[in-house]
Amino acid sequence: MIRETFPVGPLQCNCTILGDEATGEAMVVDPGDNIPQILSFLAQHKLTLKRIVVTHAHIDHIGGAARLRKATGAPILLNQNDLHQLAIMDQQAAWLGVPTPEIVPPDASAEDGATTGIAGHTAHILHTPGHTQGSICLHFAPENLLLAGDTLFAGSIGRTDLPGGDSRQILRSLHDRLLTLPDETHVIPGHGPETTIGEERESNPYLQPGVRL
């Protein structure tokens, strides 16, 4: 599997491109910005974009999705519980002091328990509310890979003080959905360095027994 992760936009959101060498299919997760860079990578590896998945509808993760869909025709998947975040995109832009990006409704909802991906590489969608109500993670079990959005970071977890955030909910999501995964699961968070479930289980201060937010 081709995998490329790089930071995009002023908040350095981790955008991930996954591709299959045999079929030439690709998916992009969290295209917050830097659309020319994404398109250049797809062209360089002769990949056809089949779907765009957004882990949650904060501006730094979804800001470039409409432009990427317009350029490629690929559908956008976003959990329906985050549609409210789209409705306040102008407020999100104002918080950062940036122009409001073009936003379009998702083509389908990324529902808990559903699968998505590309030929030969399928992910299970895990609904992990807490950072936002529609936050999801993508678990590629055969590859021991988790795209965690802003639910889990190396040494930290997603903030819960923005609209739609809930501190108790994110802890439930972490313990019930993510810490049940194998320790060797490689984690690509929404920001910052990569990690593993085992490393976070052992050392993440927010995931220790008895922790309450």
N, C-alpha and C positions, 0 to 999 in steps of 0.2 A: 504493500500500500504506500502510495505517495502521501506524505504528511508534511505540511509546512505551516508553522505558527509564527506570526509576527505582530508586533504592536501597531495599532492604527489610531489615528485621531489624537487630540490633545490630552485625553485621559489614558492613552496607551492601552486600549482594550486589546486583548489577545484575539486576533482573527485567525481561524484555522481553515486551511484548505485540505481536503482529503480527496485523493484520486486513486483510481484503479488502472494500473498499467495495461492490463489486458483489454479492457473495454473502452478505456478513454473517458469514463464517466467521472464526474467530480461533484462534490458538495462543498459549500462554504458556510461556516458557522460564525456568526457575529461579525458581519461586514459593517463595522461602525463608520469606516471612512477609508481613504486611500484606495478607492475603486480602481484607478489606473494600475496600481501595483498588483491588485488581485487579478485583473484582466491580463496583465502581462505574464503573470505566473501561469495562468491557465493556457495562454497561447504558447508559452515556452515549452510546456509539457504536453501540448496537443490534447488538452482536456476539454470536454464539453460539460458545462455546468448543468446539472439536473435538478438541484434544489438548493434553496437558501434557508438555513435554519437559524432562528434568533432565540437565544436562551432566555432573554427577557427584554422588555421594551424600553429600557433606558436609552437615552439618545446616543451614548457612546458605543452601544452594541447594535443599534438598528439604524443609525443615521445614514448609512450608505445603501441600505437594502433596496430601496425603491430604484436608485440609480443602477444598481447591479441587475435588478430584474429587467429594467428597461433595456440594458445592454445585451442581456443574454436570453431573456424570455423564461428564465427559471422561476418556479413558484416559490413564494415565501411561506414558511411555516412558523407560527407563533402561537403559544398557548392562549386560548380565548380569554383567560382570566386577566390578561394584561392589556386588553383593548382600552381600558381606561387610561393607561399610560400613553397611548397614542393620542388620546383626546387632549392631553395636557402637554403635548410636545413643545408648544410655544413657551410654556412655563419652564420646562426642562432646559430649553435653549437659553432662556433668560438667566437661569441659575449660573450657567457657564459663560454668559456674555457672548454667545455665538449665534449666527443666523439659524432660524428654524429650518431643518432639512425637509425635503420633500418626503412625505409619508403616505403610504398606501395601505389599505387593509390587507391583512394576510390572505393568502389563497386557501389556506387550510389551517386548522388548529392542531398544534402539537400536543396531543392528548396523552395523559398518563397511560402507560402500558402499550401504546402503539409502537410501531417500528418505523424507522426511516433509514436512509442511507443511500448507498450506491451498489451497483452489481458486485457481489462478492463481499460486501462489508456492510452489515446491518447493525443498527443501534437500537436499543430499547430506550424509549423516552421515559424518564423518571420525573414526575412532577414534584418539585421541591420548593414549595412556597415558603416565604419568610423574608427574603430580600425584596421580592415583589410577589404579588399573588399568583402570577403566572410563570414564575421562574421554573425552568426545567434543566435537567442534566441529560447528557447522551452517553449511554453505556454501550461500548463495543466490546462485548464479553470475549469473543475469540481473540481479540487483540489486547485484552486486559487494559483497555483505554477508557477513560472517563473525561468528557468535556463538561466541566463543572459550572460554567458561567460564573456568576458572582455569588454562588452558594458557599463554595469552599475555596480558600486560598492557602498557599504555603504559610503556615503559622497563624492563620487568621480565618475569619468567616465574613460573609457579606454584611454590610451595614443594614440596619433596620429602621433608621430614623427618617427615611424619605417616605412619601405617600405610598401606601401599599405594603410597607414593611411591618414585620411582627417578630419580635425577638424570641418568644416562646415557640412560634411556628418554625423558625429556621432551625432551632435546636432539635425539634422533632424531626424535621426533614433530614438533618445531618445524621442523627442517631438511627432513625428508622429506615432511611433509604440509602445513605452513602456508607456508613460504617458497617453495613451488612455485606459490603463488597469485599473481595479478597484483598489482603494486605498488599499484594504485588500489583494491584491496579494502578496504572500510571495516570496521573491527574494533570490535565491542562486547565488551569483556572482562568477566570475571565480577565485577570490582571496579574502580572508578576511571574515569578519563576514556577516551573513545573515541580511536581512532588509526587508522592504515592499515598494511598490510603493508609498503609502501615506507618509511614512517617508521621502522618497527621494524627493517627490514633494514639501514637506514643507521645508526641511532643506538643501538639497544638493545644495551647492553654484553654481554648474554648470548648474542647472536646473531652476534658477530663471529668471523671465522675463527680457529680454534685454541683457542677457549674450551672449557674442560672444568670440570665441576662436581665 
